[in-house]
Amino acid sequence: MDKTPNGMPILPDQGAPSRCPCDGAQLAMVYAPMQSFRNLFSEDDALSHGTLFEQLYKPLEEV
């Protein structure tokens, strides 16, 4: 089987359309604000909350 330069196999054409309907569309945008090292959880609290940064802790509210 032929492979690309990075080692991925080149699969034979399965009769799929030659153009994706989403070509040229922006599918996602990332927003990752810089974090300052202040208002940090303790090590134990960070493990239980899933984040070291207090400002990123957003628990789900019960409805």
C-alpha positions as MATLAB code, in Angstrom:
seq = 'MDKTPNGMPILPDQGAPSRCPCDGAQLAMVYAPMQSFRNLFSEDDALSHGTLFEQLYKPLEEV';
ca = [
       0.000    0.000    0.000;
       1.306    3.458   -0.888;
       1.985    5.909    1.933;
       2.200    9.672    2.275;
       5.511   11.296    3.318;
       4.388   11.199    6.966;
       3.655    7.452    6.786;
      -0.157    7.570    6.502;
      -1.625    5.031    4.077;
      -3.119    6.307    0.833;
      -6.520    4.683    0.510;
      -8.117    3.980   -2.865;
     -10.925    6.249   -4.016;
     -14.242    4.902   -2.764;
     -16.338    6.908   -5.217;
     -16.812    9.736   -2.713;
     -17.614   13.190   -4.032;
     -14.495   15.065   -5.088;
     -15.510   18.161   -3.136;
     -16.632   18.525    0.473;
     -19.703   20.767    0.929;
     -17.827   22.572    3.695;
     -14.784   23.508    1.577;
     -13.768   27.066    2.367;
     -16.034   27.326    5.423;
     -14.651   28.280    8.828;
     -15.573   25.300   10.994;
     -14.310   26.494   14.371;
     -12.600   29.324   16.183;
     -10.473   28.985   19.302;
     -10.518   31.461   22.159;
      -7.950   30.799   24.856;
      -7.363   33.773   27.145;
      -3.960   34.146   28.789;
      -4.033   32.965   32.382;
      -2.258   34.811   35.148;
      -0.989   32.777   38.074;
      -3.174   34.317   40.775;
      -6.270   33.081   42.610;
      -5.061   29.498   42.259;
      -6.687   26.475   43.861;
      -4.605   24.369   46.237;
      -3.283   21.121   44.745;
      -6.105   19.018   46.246;
      -8.807   21.507   45.240;
      -7.360   21.798   41.720;
      -7.608   18.023   41.271;
     -11.215   17.933   42.463;
     -12.253   20.996   40.391;
     -10.366   19.959   37.231;
      -8.464   23.236   36.942;
      -5.757   25.125   38.794;
      -7.313   28.505   37.965;
     -10.294   29.616   40.053;
     -11.572   31.883   37.249;
     -11.878   28.855   34.924;
     -13.980   26.796   37.331;
     -17.534   26.890   35.989;
     -19.600   24.140   37.628;
     -22.839   23.088   35.982;
     -25.925   24.318   37.786;
     -28.794   21.980   38.503;
     -31.975   22.965   36.709;
];
